[in-house]
Amino acid sequence: MNPLPIEQQENDKVVIVGQMEIDKNNALIGSKKVIKGHAIFEINVKEQTIEVATFEENLIMYPIGKPTSNGLGVQVNKDGTKKLIMDPLPTKSNTIIKKPGCIYISALNRKNVLKKMQQRGIIKIVKS
């Protein structure tokens, strides 16, 4: 079966049947543990800029899933040993303030950001 030449092929018409609103929720896609000494850089693809990302700090008073005690105290076990018990301290959680059209990469410095972007195929560095 031979296909028709390009001049003789008929193009199908695209008709919009109906429009539907998309519910855009900020859902957690994933998380990444930052390597000690690294920083997270924000790469704006449209403006072609590299900056250090900004964070929003959240304070979590009592983490879910961990047992809590009734304040500070000493617990005596059955074998006579003593154990100090205290309520967990508040923990900090950092969240990146995401901007549209930006990519976030963890790296040691700006030079390594360029290397990682080149490895991922985002940019191509041409040496003259």
C-alpha positions in Angstrom: 0.0 0.0 0.0 1.7 3.2 -1.1 0.9 6.4 0.7 -0.4 9.3 -1.2 2.0 12.1 -2.2 2.1 15.1 0.2 0.2 17.3 -2.3 -2.7 14.8 -2.5 -3.0 14.0 1.2 -6.0 15.6 2.9 -5.5 17.3 6.2 -7.9 16.5 8.9 -9.6 19.4 10.5 -9.3 20.0 14.2 -12.5 21.0 15.9 -12.7 22.1 19.6 -15.6 20.1 21.1 -15.6 21.5 24.6 -13.3 23.2 27.1 -12.6 21.9 30.6 -10.9 23.7 33.4 -7.8 22.0 34.8 -7.5 21.9 38.6 -4.0 23.0 39.3 -3.0 22.1 42.9 0.4 22.5 44.4 1.1 18.8 45.1 4.4 17.5 46.4 6.2 16.0 43.4 9.2 14.8 45.4 11.9 15.9 47.8 15.6 15.9 47.6 18.1 15.9 50.4 20.8 18.6 49.8 24.4 17.5 50.2 26.3 19.3 53.0 28.1 22.3 51.6 26.0 22.5 48.4 23.5 25.2 47.6 20.3 25.0 45.5 20.5 27.2 42.4 17.5 28.6 40.6 18.0 28.7 36.8 15.5 30.9 34.9 15.3 29.5 31.4 13.6 32.5 29.8 15.9 35.2 31.2 18.9 32.9 31.3 20.0 33.8 34.8 21.4 31.7 37.7 20.7 32.7 41.2 20.7 31.1 44.7 17.1 29.8 45.5 15.1 31.4 48.2 13.5 29.3 51.0 10.5 29.6 53.2 11.1 28.3 56.7 8.4 26.4 58.4 8.4 25.4 62.1 6.9 22.0 63.0 6.2 21.8 66.7 5.5 18.0 67.1 6.4 15.7 64.3 3.7 13.1 63.4 4.5 9.5 64.2 7.0 10.1 67.0 5.9 9.2 70.6 5.7 12.1 72.9 6.3 12.1 76.7 4.6 14.2 79.3 7.3 16.8 79.7 10.7 16.3 81.3 11.1 13.4 83.7 13.0 10.3 84.6 11.6 6.8 83.7 12.7 3.8 85.8 12.8 0.6 83.8 12.0 -2.9 85.3 15.7 -3.8 85.6 16.4 -0.6 87.7 18.1 1.5 84.9 16.9 5.1 84.6 16.2 6.9 81.4 15.7 10.7 80.8 12.5 11.5 78.9 11.6 14.9 77.4 9.3 16.3 74.7 10.7 16.6 71.2 12.1 20.0 70.3 10.5 21.8 67.4 12.0 21.0 64.0 12.5 23.2 61.0 11.4 22.4 57.5 12.6 24.5 54.5 10.5 24.8 51.4 11.7 26.3 48.1 9.7 29.3 46.8 9.1 28.0 43.3 8.8 30.4 40.4 7.3 29.6 37.0 9.8 28.7 34.2 12.7 27.9 36.6 14.8 24.8 37.1 16.3 24.0 40.5 19.7 22.2 40.7 21.8 21.4 43.8 25.5 22.2 43.2 28.7 23.4 44.9 29.0 26.6 42.8 27.9 28.3 39.6 30.6 26.6 37.5 29.2 23.1 38.5 25.7 24.2 37.8 26.8 24.9 34.2 28.4 21.4 34.0 25.3 19.7 35.3 23.1 21.6 32.9 25.3 20.6 30.0 25.2 16.9 31.2 21.4 17.0 31.3 21.2 18.5 27.8 19.7 21.8 28.8 22.5 23.9 27.4 25.4 23.4 25.0 28.7 25.1 25.7 30.6 26.0 22.6 34.3 26.9 22.9 35.8 29.2 20.3 
